[in-house]
Amino acid sequence: MRLKLEDIGRMAGVSRSTVSRVINDEPNVRPEVRARVEDVIRRTGFTPNAAARSLVSRRSGILGLVIPMRVHDLFEDPYFARLIRDVTVAGNTAGTTLSLFLFQTEEEEREIYPRVVESGFVDGVLVTATRIGDPLLTRMRASSMPIVMIGRPDTDGVSYVDVDNRGGARRVAEHLVDLGRQRIAMIAAPANTTTGADRHLGFIDGLTERGVVADPQLRVVGDYSEASGYEGMKSLLAERPDAVFAASDAMAIGAMRAIREEGLAIPDDIAVAGFDGFTASESTDPPLTTVRQPVDATAQHAVRLLNRLIDGEIHEPTAEVVPVELLPRRSTAAT
């Protein structure tokens, strides 16, 4: 039989309303009474009814994760599988439940707004992978719904958590120049995302710091996928680069395949570096030099920040930037 608040109160020698106050962490409960009720809850494994509790607290305990990109693209990108997992873990640790919102068409994207924001189903929303100028973010900002971007937004007034995309790309460029590479190409990410823009700017920063002028003929744009890295590298080979930085590990892996098919050696003929630091980068031949972005830390910071907004602990837009780490490996002959 499922225990009720009355049962917990009877076992703890207190009223039903006192048990409710303890569960909802209200301050007007004596410490010794709170301890007695919490002890009974632990011993019985009691879990309060979520619907009843939400009526009292006016919170559902559910956080939304909105990823406004096509589902078939989503599951081809290892980043999003990691992000969904790590946001789920961070939410569970914080005592909340994750609800994932995906779409396959622009019409579905437009329908996300009322389902997420106006329904009262979620307490707050994490949003990631938006395009620059995405109307979805504009509509959400106009509501009172607490929102945290995962990734830097292209507008002010939105709280966000991002990794140091620009700094990580800068360190890659400096690393390749320091190894004596002179014709350094880039397979960039789409410029209609702030991640793509920041990694491109960081790459230019690094070349400039080392006195190298970026050659526009040595830059192509991919879409984060291995296939786009392969095609991008095939077109770059005519420019005879001696190094290439791909703005994702998947694109770097595609570039390595194109280089080998041309009969060239990595890193003797062309050094290769990526950005992500996922497990696949360790098993390439040779192992891939990359920038590790801590997706787990990003998820933890984002969930924590969103809950602080929901709880009213902070009222102004807040930005948090998580450090990244350059991992030199044999694809650039750095070990």
Phi, psi and omega in degrees: 000136181286129178289148177245172178302322180299321180295317179296319179297318179297318181291330181266354179074033180225175180279164176301319182295327177293318177300317180299319180295322178295313182299322181269012173056040176282149190282337189274055175227130180298142184306319182291327177289317178302316181297322181293317179294316180297327178294318178295319179299317179297315184293326182268346184068027183296134174238120181294151177297122186297319182294316180295319181295323181293330177294324180284312186276345186061027175232142179273340185077014182243132174251138177267142171241112182257122176240096185278067174215159184296139186300321183292332174285322184305311188276002170268350184253115183297337180300316187287328173298317177296317183297313180300316179299313187286327174293321177299314180298315180296320178294317178300318179298324181277000179081024179240167180246142181263134171242124186262130179243118180235165176213161178241346180225164177294329177296318177296323178299318179296328181283342180299321187305303181295327181292326183271312191272316190270347186280339186075010182289326182242154179277331181193170188227135166262132181235135179219165174062031176280152173278155175300129182080015182297123181294339179300314180294322179299316180294319181294323179298329182286349180267176176267005181292127174298130184228138171230127174277138167260104192113150183288126176286164181265015181217157178281167173088010179236129175290144180206160171234129181221160170269164183281074182298316183293315179295321179295316178294324178298318180294326176297312181300315179298319179300314182291320177295319180297337177277000178093007179286139186243330179247085188261116181267166175223134167258099189278160172274164183305136182283354179272012170237148180292330176298312178298317180297317183292321179291325177292315179296321178296321177299315178297319178304313183295317177298316181298318179303329182261010175077023180254134178269126180293133179263116182299338177289345182258026179228129171231168182241131175248191181234028181080350185272158177298320181298320181289329175293321178297309181295321179297319180291322178302319180285332180284336186300330179294339179271359176054057175287156173251002175200155176216136172251120176258137187283007169208154178298322180299316178294324178296321179295320175297320178297320179298322179295318179295322180294316180294321179298333179279357181081017180262156184258144175248122006260005188304314179270315181221121173279147183229135175224151180233197180207117174159308179078028178279172187302324183301333182291340181279338187254007175288166179237105359282167178304141191274127167293133185205172173254122180274121173258128184279090183296324180296316178294321178300315179297316180297315180297319183293315179295318179297315180296318180297317179295326176293323175294316180298319182282355180077017179287331177229149185234347181255151176305134185235137179241135175231129180244122184267131181295154175242173185224128174282129180244091178292129177225189191286350178290348173240012179058038184259003181240000000 
